[in-house]
Amino acid sequence: MLWTAHSPAAAQSVERGAALYAAHCSSCHSADQHGDGPAHRGVVGRRAGALKDFDYSPALSASRILWTRATLKAWLRDPEALIPGQGMDYQLDQARDREDVVAYLATLKRLPSPESAAR
């Protein structure tokens, strides 16, 4: 079955991912505010350690990883295996949970900068 962005299965995946994110990730992260972890809006397509106003671990800052759906799923499976010394000590054990959380993260698009919005 091919999922499109508007298919019922894709919508359920995003909805389930949002619930999983709220239950498992929101104690350290949110879409727009830093907590113990960085904000996640625009994470898909961003370099690891790239937000200038967050204090990343040296390992994460030096990693040069680009957050794609695949790298995010690998990260959620085992962050330490992907980036040794990175500092996040949580993982999602179930592949479907990782898939759904990443589907949700992909909906958190970057907001336009004030400069581009003024054009």
DSSP file (Angstrom, degrees, kcal/mol; ACC not computed):
  #  RESIDUE AA STRUCTURE BP1 BP2  ACC     N-H-->O    O-->H-N    N-H-->O    O-->H-N    TCO  KAPPA ALPHA  PHI   PSI    X-CA   Y-CA   Z-CA
    1    1 A M              0   0    0      0, 0.0     2,-0.6     0, 0.0     0, 0.0   0.000 360.0 360.0 360.0 128.6    0.0    0.0    0.0
    2    2 A L        -     0   0    0      0, 0.0     2,-0.4     0, 0.0     0, 0.0  -0.815 360.0-148.0 -92.8 124.3    1.4    3.4   -1.0
    3    3 A W        -     0   0    0     -2,-0.6     2,-0.3     6,-0.1     0, 0.0  -0.772  11.1-165.7 -92.7 133.6    0.7    6.1    1.6
    4    4 A T    >   -     0   0    0     -2,-0.4     3,-1.5     1,-0.0     6,-0.3  -0.702  39.3-101.2-106.4 168.6    0.2    9.6    0.4
    5    5 A A  T 3  S+     0   0    0      1,-0.3    -1,-0.0    -2,-0.3    -2,-0.0   0.754 123.4  42.4 -60.4 -23.0    0.3   12.7    2.6
    6    6 A H  T 3  S+     0   0    0      4,-0.1    -1,-0.3     5,-0.0    -3,-0.0   0.330  85.5 117.4-108.8   7.4   -3.5   12.8    2.6
    7    7 A S  S <> S-     0   0    0     -3,-1.5     4,-2.4     1,-0.1     5,-0.2  -0.417  73.3-120.0 -73.8 151.8   -4.3    9.1    3.0
    8    8 A P  H  > S+     0   0    0      0, 0.0     4,-2.4     0, 0.0     5,-0.2   0.877 114.7  53.7 -57.3 -37.9   -6.2    7.9    6.1
    9    9 A A  H  > S+     0   0    0      2,-0.2     4,-2.1     1,-0.2     5,-0.1   0.912 109.5  47.1 -64.9 -41.7   -3.3    5.7    7.1
   10   10 A A  H  > S+     0   0    0     -6,-0.3     4,-2.3     2,-0.2    -1,-0.2   0.906 112.0  50.6 -65.9 -41.1   -0.8    8.5    6.9
   11   11 A A  H  X S+     0   0    0     -4,-2.4     4,-2.6     1,-0.2    -2,-0.2   0.903 110.7  49.0 -63.0 -41.0   -3.1   10.8    8.9
   12   12 A Q  H  X S+     0   0    0     -4,-2.4     4,-2.9     2,-0.2     5,-0.2   0.892 109.4  53.0 -65.0 -38.6   -3.4    8.1   11.5
   13   13 A S  H  X S+     0   0    0     -4,-2.1     4,-2.5     2,-0.2    91,-0.2   0.922 111.8  44.8 -61.9 -45.1    0.4    7.7   11.6
   14   14 A V  H  X S+     0   0    0     -4,-2.3     4,-2.4     2,-0.2    -2,-0.2   0.921 114.3  49.1 -65.0 -44.7    0.8   11.4   12.2
   15   15 A E  H  X S+     0   0    0     -4,-2.6     4,-1.8     2,-0.2    -2,-0.2   0.926 113.8  45.6 -61.5 -45.4   -1.9   11.5   14.8
   16   16 A R  H  X S+     0   0    0     -4,-2.9     4,-2.5     1,-0.2    -1,-0.2   0.896 111.5  53.4 -64.7 -39.8   -0.4    8.5   16.6
   17   17 A G  H  X S+     0   0    0     -4,-2.5     4,-2.8    83,-0.3    -2,-0.2   0.882 106.1  52.6 -62.2 -39.0    3.0   10.0   16.4
   18   18 A A  H  X S+     0   0    0     -4,-2.4     4,-2.4     2,-0.2    -1,-0.2   0.902 110.6  47.8 -63.0 -40.9    1.8   13.3   18.0
   19   19 A A  H  X S+     0   0    0     -4,-1.8     4,-2.1     2,-0.2    -2,-0.2   0.910 113.2  47.5 -66.5 -42.0    0.4   11.3   20.9
   20   20 A L  H  X S+     0   0    0     -4,-2.5     4,-3.0     2,-0.2     5,-0.4   0.905 110.9  51.9 -64.6 -41.1    3.6    9.3   21.2
   21   21 A Y  H  X>S+     0   0    0     -4,-2.8     4,-2.5     1,-0.2     5,-1.9   0.928 110.3  48.6 -59.6 -46.2    5.6   12.5   21.1
   22   22 A A  H  <5S+     0   0    0     -4,-2.4    -1,-0.2     1,-0.2    -2,-0.2   0.889 117.8  41.5 -61.1 -39.4    3.5   14.0   23.8
   23   23 A A  H  <5S+     0   0    0     -4,-2.1    -2,-0.2    -5,-0.1    -1,-0.2   0.849 131.6  18.9 -78.0 -35.3    3.9   10.9   26.0
   24   24 A H  H  <5S+     0   0    0     -4,-3.0    -3,-0.2    -5,-0.2    -2,-0.2   0.662 130.6  30.3-114.4 -20.2    7.6   10.2   25.4
   25   25 A C  T >X5S+     0   0    0     -4,-2.5     4,-2.1    -5,-0.4     3,-1.9   0.704  93.8  79.9-114.9 -27.0    9.4   13.3   24.1
   26   26 A S  T 34<S+     0   0    0     -5,-1.9    -4,-0.1     1,-0.3    -3,-0.1   0.589  78.4  72.3 -71.7  -9.7    7.6   16.4   25.5
   27   27 A S  T 34 S+     0   0    0      1,-0.1     9,-0.3     8,-0.1    -1,-0.3   0.758 120.5  16.5 -72.0 -20.3    9.3   16.3   28.9
   28   28 A C  T <4 S+     0   0    0     -3,-1.9     9,-2.5     1,-0.2     7,-0.6   0.597 129.2  40.0-119.7 -21.8   12.5   17.4   27.1
   29   29 A H     <  +     0   0    0     -4,-2.1     2,-0.3    -8,-0.2    10,-0.2  -0.853  49.3 174.5-129.5 159.5   11.4   18.8   23.7
   30   30 A S        -     0   0    0      3,-0.5    10,-2.5    -2,-0.3    11,-0.3  -0.915  45.2-102.2-147.9 176.9    8.6   20.8   22.1
   31   31 A A  S    S+     0   0    0     -2,-0.3    10,-2.8     8,-0.2    -1,-0.1   0.922 113.7  11.5 -66.8 -42.3    8.0   22.1   18.6
   32   32 A D  S    S+     0   0    0      8,-0.2     2,-0.4     7,-0.2     7,-0.2   0.570 115.3  64.8-119.9 -11.7    9.0   25.7   19.4
   33   33 A Q  S    S-     0   0    0      5,-0.1    -3,-0.5     0, 0.0     2,-0.2  -0.941  71.7-125.9-120.6 137.9   10.7   26.0   22.8
   34   34 A H        +     0   0    0     -2,-0.4     2,-0.1    -5,-0.1    -5,-0.1  -0.534  35.7 160.5 -73.6 144.8   14.0   24.4   23.9
   35   35 A G  S    S-     0   0    0      2,-3.0    -6,-0.1    -7,-0.6    -7,-0.1  -0.207  74.5 -39.6-127.0-134.3   13.9   22.3   27.1
   36   36 A D  S    S+     0   0    0     -9,-0.3    -7,-0.1    -2,-0.1    -8,-0.1   0.796 140.4  39.1 -64.8 -26.2   16.5   19.8   28.1
   37   37 A G  S    S-     0   0    0     -9,-2.5    -2,-3.0     1,-0.1    -7,-0.1  -0.770 103.9 -88.2-116.8 165.6   16.5   19.0   24.4
   38   38 A P        -     0   0    0      0, 0.0    -8,-0.3     0, 0.0    -5,-0.1  -0.268  47.6 -91.5 -73.2 159.1   16.2   21.3   21.4
   39   39 A A        -     0   0    0    -10,-0.2    -8,-0.2    -7,-0.2    -7,-0.2  -0.350  31.4-147.5 -64.1 150.0   13.0   22.5   19.7
   40   40 A H    >   +     0   0    0    -10,-2.5     3,-2.3    -7,-0.2     4,-0.3   0.506  52.8 122.5-106.0  -5.5   11.9   20.3   16.9
   41   41 A R  T 3  S+     0   0    0    -10,-2.8    68,-0.2   -11,-0.3    69,-0.1  -0.405  91.0   7.9 -60.2 128.3   10.1   22.6   14.5
   42   42 A G  T 3  S+     0   0    0     66,-3.9    -1,-0.3    63,-0.3    67,-0.1   0.640  86.3 136.5  77.5  15.3   11.9   22.2   11.1
   43   43 A V    X   +     0   0    0     -3,-2.3     3,-2.1    65,-0.3     2,-0.5   0.887  48.6  83.1 -65.0 -38.1   14.1   19.3   12.4
   44   44 A V  T 3  S+     0   0    0     61,-0.4    24,-0.2    -4,-0.3     3,-0.1  -0.547 105.6  16.2 -69.4 119.7   13.6   17.2    9.1
   45   45 A G  T 3  S+     0   0    0     22,-3.9     2,-0.3    -2,-0.5    -1,-0.3   0.368 103.0 115.3  98.0  -2.5   16.2   18.6    6.8
   46   46 A R    <   -     0   0    0     -3,-2.1    21,-3.1    21,-0.4    -1,-0.4  -0.716  69.4-112.1 -98.7 149.7   18.2   20.4    9.4
   47   47 A R  B >   -A   66   0A   0     -2,-0.3     3,-1.3    19,-0.2    19,-0.3  -0.552  40.3-101.3 -74.0 143.1   21.8   19.5   10.4
   48   48 A A  T 3  S+     0   0    0     17,-3.4    16,-0.4     1,-0.3    -1,-0.1  -0.417 107.6  16.0 -61.9 138.3   22.3   18.0   13.9
   49   49 A G  T 3  S+     0   0    0     -2,-0.1    -1,-0.3    14,-0.1     7,-0.1   0.697  91.0 124.3  74.0  19.5   23.5   20.6   16.3
   50   50 A A    <   +     0   0    0     -3,-1.3     2,-0.5     3,-0.0    -2,-0.1   0.651  31.7 102.4 -93.2 -15.8   22.6   23.5   14.1
   51   51 A L    >   -     0   0    0     -4,-0.2     3,-1.3     1,-0.2     5,-0.2  -0.564  59.5-153.5 -73.6 122.6   20.4   25.7   16.2
   52   52 A K  T 3  S+     0   0    0     -2,-0.5    -1,-0.2     1,-0.3    -2,-0.0   0.741  88.6  55.3 -70.1 -23.6   22.5   28.6   17.4
   53   53 A D  T 3  S+     0   0    0      2,-0.0     2,-0.4    -3,-0.0    -1,-0.3   0.123  94.2  80.7-100.4  22.3   20.5   29.2   20.6
   54   54 A F  S <  S-     0   0    0     -3,-1.3     2,-1.2    -5,-0.1   -17,-0.0  -0.989  75.1-132.3-127.5 139.4   20.8   25.7   22.0
   55   55 A D        -     0   0    0     -2,-0.4    -3,-0.1   -18,-0.0     2,-0.1  -0.711  33.9-172.7 -91.7  89.5   23.8   24.2   23.9
   56   56 A Y        -     0   0    0     -2,-1.2    31,-0.1    -5,-0.2   -19,-0.0  -0.329  31.7 -94.7 -76.6 160.3   24.3   20.8   22.2
   57   57 A S     >  -     0   0    0     29,-0.4     4,-2.6     1,-0.1     5,-0.2  -0.420  37.0-113.7 -66.0 152.3   26.8   18.2   23.4
   58   58 A P  H  > S+     0   0    0      0, 0.0     4,-2.0     0, 0.0    -1,-0.1   0.881 117.3  55.1 -56.0 -37.8   30.2   18.4   21.6
   59   59 A A  H  > S+     0   0    0     26,-0.5     4,-0.5     2,-0.2    27,-0.2   0.919 110.6  43.5 -63.4 -43.4   29.5   15.0   20.0
   60   60 A L  H >4 S+     0   0    0     25,-0.2     3,-1.0    26,-0.2     4,-0.4   0.916 112.7  52.3 -69.2 -42.5   26.2   16.2   18.5
   61   61 A S  H 3< S+     0   0    0     -4,-2.6     3,-0.3     1,-0.2    -1,-0.2   0.856 114.7  42.6 -60.7 -35.1   27.6   19.5   17.4
   62   62 A A  H 3< S+     0   0    0     -4,-2.0    -1,-0.2    -5,-0.2    -2,-0.2   0.493  90.3  91.4 -88.6  -4.1   30.5   17.8   15.6
   63   63 A S    <<  -     0   0    0     -3,-1.0    -1,-0.2    -4,-0.5    -2,-0.1   0.803  67.8-155.9 -69.1 -32.3   28.4   15.0   14.0
   64   64 A R        +     0   0    0     -4,-0.4     2,-0.2   -16,-0.4    -1,-0.1   0.624  37.8 154.1  64.8  13.8   27.5   16.7   10.7
   65   65 A I        -     0   0    0     -5,-0.3   -17,-3.4   -18,-0.0     2,-0.5  -0.515  39.8-140.7 -74.5 139.5   24.4   14.4   10.4
   66   66 A L  B     -A   47   0A   0    -19,-0.3     2,-1.1    -2,-0.2   -19,-0.2  -0.892  21.0-123.8 -97.3 127.5   21.5   15.7    8.4
   67   67 A W        +     0   0    0    -21,-3.1   -22,-3.9    -2,-0.5   -21,-0.4  -0.613  47.1 156.1 -77.2 103.1   18.2   14.9   10.0
   68   68 A T     >  -     0   0    0     -2,-1.1     4,-2.5   -24,-0.2     5,-0.2  -0.612  61.2 -95.2-109.4 175.8   16.2   12.9    7.4
   69   69 A R  H  > S+     0   0    0     -2,-0.2     4,-2.1     1,-0.2     5,-0.2   0.917 127.2  49.2 -58.9 -41.0   13.4   10.5    8.1
   70   70 A A  H  > S+     0   0    0      2,-0.2     4,-2.2     1,-0.2    -1,-0.2   0.927 112.4  44.8 -66.8 -45.5   15.9    7.7    8.0
   71   71 A T  H  > S+     0   0    0      1,-0.2     4,-2.5     2,-0.2    -1,-0.2   0.872 112.2  53.0 -69.5 -33.6   18.5    9.3   10.3
   72   72 A L  H  X S+     0   0    0     -4,-2.5     4,-2.6     2,-0.2    -1,-0.2   0.904 109.3  49.0 -65.2 -39.8   15.7   10.3   12.8
   73   73 A K  H  X S+     0   0    0     -4,-2.1     4,-1.6    -5,-0.2    -2,-0.2   0.911 112.3  48.2 -65.4 -40.6   14.4    6.7   12.9
   74   74 A A  H  X S+     0   0    0     -4,-2.2     4,-2.2     2,-0.2    -2,-0.2   0.903 111.9  50.9 -63.9 -40.3   18.0    5.5   13.5
   75   75 A W  H  < S+     0   0    0     -4,-2.5    -2,-0.2     1,-0.2    -1,-0.2   0.927 110.6  47.3 -61.4 -47.1   18.4    8.1   16.2
   76   76 A L  H  < S+     0   0    0     -4,-2.6    16,-3.0     1,-0.2    -1,-0.2   0.777 110.9  53.5 -69.0 -25.4   15.1    7.1   17.9
   77   77 A R  H  < S-     0   0    0     -4,-1.6    -2,-0.2    14,-0.2    -1,-0.2   0.921 138.7 -15.0 -72.0 -45.1   16.2    3.4   17.7
   78   78 A D    >X  -     0   0    0     -4,-2.2     4,-1.6    -5,-0.1     3,-0.6  -0.552  59.6-174.8-163.0  87.5   19.5    4.0   19.4
   79   79 A P  H 3> S+     0   0    0      0, 0.0     4,-2.7     0, 0.0     7,-0.1   0.873  87.7  53.8 -55.9 -40.1   20.9    7.6   19.8
   80   80 A E  H 34 S+     0   0    0      1,-0.2     6,-0.1     2,-0.2    -5,-0.1   0.841 106.2  52.3 -67.6 -32.9   24.2    6.4   21.2
   81   81 A A  H <4 S+     0   0    0     -3,-0.6    -1,-0.2     1,-0.2    -6,-0.1   0.863 113.9  44.0 -69.0 -35.0   24.9    4.0   18.3
   82   82 A L  H  < S+     0   0    0     -4,-1.6    -2,-0.2     1,-0.3    -1,-0.2   0.923 134.6  11.8 -75.8 -44.9   24.3    6.8   15.8
   83   83 A I  S >< S-     0   0    0     -4,-2.7     3,-1.6    -5,-0.2    -1,-0.3  -0.794  81.7-143.8-136.2  90.8   26.3    9.5   17.6
   84   84 A P  T 3  S+     0   0    0      0, 0.0    -3,-0.1     0, 0.0    -4,-0.1  -0.289  86.1  17.4 -57.4 134.3   28.4    8.2   20.4
   85   85 A G  T 3  S+     0   0    0      3,-0.1   -26,-0.5   -26,-0.1   -25,-0.2   0.577  83.5 133.5  83.7  11.2   28.6   10.6   23.4
   86   86 A Q    <   -     0   0    0     -3,-1.6   -29,-0.4   -27,-0.2   -26,-0.2   0.782  61.2-130.3 -72.2 -30.4   25.5   12.6   22.3
   87   87 A G        +     0   0    0      1,-0.3     2,-0.6   -31,-0.1    -1,-0.1   0.299  64.7 119.7 103.9 -11.2   23.8   12.8   25.7
   88   88 A M        -     0   0    0      1,-0.1    -1,-0.3     2,-0.1    -8,-0.2  -0.795  37.7-172.5 -90.4 125.7   20.2   11.6   25.0
   89   89 A D        +     0   0    0     -2,-0.6     2,-0.4    -3,-0.1    -1,-0.1  -0.133  52.1  89.4-110.9  38.3   19.4    8.5   27.0
   90   90 A Y        +     0   0    0      2,-0.0     2,-0.3   -65,-0.0    -2,-0.1  -0.979  44.9 172.5-133.3 146.2   16.0    7.6   25.6
   91   91 A Q        -     0   0    0     -2,-0.4     2,-0.6   -13,-0.1   -14,-0.2  -0.979  31.5-123.1-146.6 159.1   15.0    5.5   22.7
   92   92 A L        -     0   0    0    -16,-3.0     6,-0.1    -2,-0.3    -2,-0.0  -0.930  18.8-163.6-104.1 121.2   11.8    4.0   21.2
   93   93 A D        +     0   0    0     -2,-0.6     2,-0.4     4,-0.0    -1,-0.1   0.802  65.5  76.2 -77.4 -30.2   11.9    0.3   21.0
   94   94 A Q     >  -     0   0    0      1,-0.1     4,-2.1     2,-0.0     5,-0.2  -0.704  69.6-145.2 -92.3 130.3    9.1   -0.3   18.5
   95   95 A A  H  > S+     0   0    0     -2,-0.4     4,-2.6     1,-0.2     5,-0.2   0.882 101.8  53.6 -57.9 -40.8    9.7    0.3   14.8
   96   96 A R  H  > S+     0   0    0      1,-0.2     4,-2.5     2,-0.2    -1,-0.2   0.897 106.7  52.3 -64.2 -38.5    6.1    1.5   14.3
   97   97 A D  H  > S+     0   0    0      2,-0.2     4,-2.5     1,-0.2     5,-0.2   0.928 111.1  47.0 -61.7 -44.3    6.5    4.0   17.2
   98   98 A R  H  X S+     0   0    0     -4,-2.1     4,-2.4     1,-0.2     5,-0.2   0.925 112.1  50.5 -62.6 -44.5    9.6    5.4   15.5
   99   99 A E  H  X S+     0   0    0     -4,-2.6     4,-2.1     1,-0.2    -2,-0.2   0.914 113.2  45.4 -59.0 -44.7    7.9    5.6   12.2
  100  100 A D  H  X S+     0   0    0     -4,-2.5     4,-2.1     2,-0.2   -83,-0.3   0.885 111.5  50.5 -72.0 -39.1    4.9    7.5   13.6
  101  101 A V  H  X S+     0   0    0     -4,-2.5     4,-2.8     2,-0.2    -1,-0.2   0.918 112.3  48.2 -63.9 -41.5    6.9    9.9   15.7
  102  102 A V  H  X S+     0   0    0     -4,-2.4     4,-2.2     2,-0.2    -2,-0.2   0.882 107.9  55.0 -66.6 -37.2    9.0   10.8   12.6
  103  103 A A  H  X S+     0   0    0     -4,-2.1     4,-0.5    -5,-0.2    -1,-0.2   0.915 111.3  45.6 -59.6 -41.9    5.8   11.2   10.6
  104  104 A Y  H >X S+     0   0    0     -4,-2.1     3,-1.7   -91,-0.2     4,-0.5   0.941 110.1  52.7 -65.4 -47.7    4.7   13.7   13.2
  105  105 A L  H >< S+     0   0    0     -4,-2.8     3,-1.4     1,-0.3   -61,-0.4   0.860 102.0  61.1 -57.1 -35.4    8.1   15.5   13.3
  106  106 A A  H 3< S+     0   0    0     -4,-2.2    -1,-0.3     1,-0.3    -2,-0.2   0.716  97.6  58.9 -65.9 -19.7    7.9   15.9    9.5
  107  107 A T  H << S+     0   0    0     -3,-1.7     2,-2.0    -4,-0.5    -1,-0.3   0.642  81.7  89.6 -81.6 -13.9    4.7   17.9    9.9
  108  108 A L    <<  -     0   0    0     -3,-1.4   -66,-3.9    -4,-0.5   -65,-0.3  -0.513  68.8-173.5 -84.7  73.7    6.5   20.5   12.0
  109  109 A K        -     0   0    0     -2,-2.0    -2,-0.1   -68,-0.2     2,-0.1  -0.306  30.9 -94.7 -70.3 150.2    7.6   22.7    9.1
  110  110 A R        -     0   0    0    -69,-0.1    -1,-0.1   -68,-0.1   -68,-0.1  -0.365  39.3-124.2 -60.4 139.7   10.0   25.6    9.6
  111  111 A L        -     0   0    0      1,-0.1    -1,-0.1    -3,-0.1     2,-0.0  -0.604  33.8 -96.8 -82.2 149.0    8.2   28.9   10.1
  112  112 A P        -     0   0    0      0, 0.0    -1,-0.1     0, 0.0     0, 0.0  -0.380  42.8-110.3 -64.1 144.8    9.1   31.7    7.7
  113  113 A S     >  -     0   0    0      1,-0.1     4,-2.5    -3,-0.1     5,-0.2  -0.370  26.6-111.6 -69.1 155.2   11.7   34.1    9.1
  114  114 A P  H  > S+     0   0    0      0, 0.0     4,-1.3     0, 0.0    -1,-0.1   0.859 118.9  54.9 -56.5 -34.1   10.4   37.6    9.9
  115  115 A E  H  4 S+     0   0    0      1,-0.2     4,-0.4     2,-0.2     3,-0.1   0.927 111.3  41.7 -66.1 -44.6   12.6   38.9    7.1
  116  116 A S  H >4 S+     0   0    0      1,-0.2     3,-0.7     2,-0.2    -1,-0.2   0.829 112.1  55.5 -74.1 -29.7   11.0   36.6    4.5
  117  117 A A  H 3< S+     0   0    0     -4,-2.5    -1,-0.2     1,-0.2    -2,-0.2   0.794 103.2  56.8 -70.0 -27.1    7.5   37.1    5.8
  118  118 A A  T 3<        0   0    0     -4,-1.3    -1,-0.2     1,-0.2    -2,-0.2   0.617 360.0 360.0 -79.4 -12.7    7.9   40.9    5.4
  119  119 A R    <         0   0    0     -3,-0.7    -1,-0.2    -4,-0.4    -2,-0.1   0.487 360.0 360.0 -72.9 360.0    8.6   40.6    1.7
